[in-house]
């Protein structure tokens, strides 16, 4: 009898472990969520790529990346944090006035794995309101902080009709933090696919090499025949079969 109890308990614990591991994988997957639409990349016959930037806006860094993009005639998508926009109210306006797309990256950049519904809705709705206050009128997609999501966040997004936009290429996250700009750029150029969404972080001093890699990424991908579009343009091109 005791042996049966031990075996049953072991089986139960093993099953619980498998479920926990499965949920962990789901929470950090860039291509799966339990509710709503998630976009890690877009199937495209055309060489299109969406260059996206997370976090900020940050004084100095925002202006610097906007200058780089303007010098290369590239439009990108910026996933901005609501609290950072409140501290730098003019910068979000500079981004969309330059022709770039703005996405919602939450208000406090908190992990949203085990947060209540009211917390999730407040984080997203407060940030959307701040984006609208900047004068931005186009569609707003959402990117989960740290890419983490499980049940409540995807459910809210599904109810709100918001698309989760992830990525299939994150050169400055996949490589060590101190990776040289050339290594970051080479990684992006080597792993690119038509319809890719590239995630980059350039808004902080610790990401100096990421900032320096952006021009090299743009030039390298243009040499390969890629055209840069915003996330919404990429999704639209995918739905039209481009």
Secondary structure, 3 states (H helix, E strand, C coil): CHHHHHHHHHHHHHHHHHHHHHHHHHHHCCCCCCCCCEECECCCCCCEEEEEEECCCCCCHHHHHHHHHHHCCCCCEEEECHHHHHHCHHHHHHHHHCCCEEEECCCCCCCCCCCCHHHHHHHHHHHHHHHHHCCCCCCCCECCHHHCCCCHHHHHHHHHCCCEECCCECHHHHCCCCCCHHHHHHHHHHHCCCCEEEEECCCCHHHHHHHHHHHHHHHHHHHCCCEEECHHHHHHHHHCCC
